[in-house]
Amino acid sequence: MDTFTLFLALRPEPLLDDAAVDALGSALRPGDHDLRVWREEGRGLVRVSTEAPADGLEAALELAHDLGAEVLARCPGALIEVSALGDEDSLVWRSVP
């Protein structure tokens, strides 16, 4: 089983400040030491990434969608991008082309 980087971008409603992003990161998957949550200054986006084992790129993308659902449950907004990145390839889902 390979390890993949799961990555997503969310446009929260309302926009989050640094304290709210820190609180989200603390509440989301507390035992996941690879989890990173940050906001992209000027674009109003929150980005989340972590590492996860999966049986291929498609399975990893499903795990990234699951992570997106967890984030949306704690932080309402619009999920705009979900990605799974392997050593040699990546798979990306975007809400708009």
N, C-alpha and C positions, 0 to 999 in steps of 0.2 A: 504494500500500500504506500503510495506516494504522499508527500505533504504539499499542500497548496496554500497560497496566500489568498485569503478572501478579502475583498475590498468593496466598499459601497459608498455612495454619496447620497445624501438626503438633504432636501430643502425643508427645514423645520418651519412649522407655523405655530407660534410666532418665532422670530429669529432668536437664537440663544446667545447669551453672553458667556464669558469664560467660566464663570461659576456654574452655570447650568450644564455646560459641556463636561466639566469635571464631575458633577453629580451624576450625569448620565453614564460616564465611564466607570464610576464606582459601582453603580447599581447593575450594570449590564455584565453578566457573566463574571462574577467576582473571582472565581478560581482560574480564569484564563489569563495567564501571565504574558501572553503574546498580544492581547487586545490593546489597541490604541484607538483613542477617540480624540478628534481635534476639529476645530472649525477653520474654515478657509476665509480669512479676512477679506472683506470687500465683495465676496460673491454670495455670502449668506448660506454657505453650504456647511454641513457637518459631514466629516469623513470618518469611516470606521474601517479598521483592518485587523486581521488576526491570521493565525496559521491553523490548518486543520488537515488531518489525514483523510483521504478519499480514494475510492476505486475509480479514478479517472477524472478527466476534466468536467464532464457533464455532471457527475455526482458532486464534485466540488462546487459547481455553480449552484446546484440545489442547496448545498449547505450555506452558500452566500445568501441565497434568497431567504433561507430560514433565519439567518442573522439579521437580515433586513426586516423581517417580520417582528423579531424581538425588539429591534430599535424602534420601529413604528409603534409598538405597544407601549413604550415608555416616552416616546417623543413624537407626537403627531406631526405629519408633514407629507411630503411627496418623495418617494424613493425615485431617484432619477438615473442611477447607474448601479449595477451589481456586476462584480467581476470575480473570476477565479484565475489565478496565475500559477502556472507550473514552471519548471525549469526551462522548458523549451517552447511552451505555447500558452495561450490564454484564451478565455472565452468571456465575452462581455454581453450583458443585457442592458439596453437603455430604454427608458420610458418613451423617448422621442428619438427618431432616427437622426 
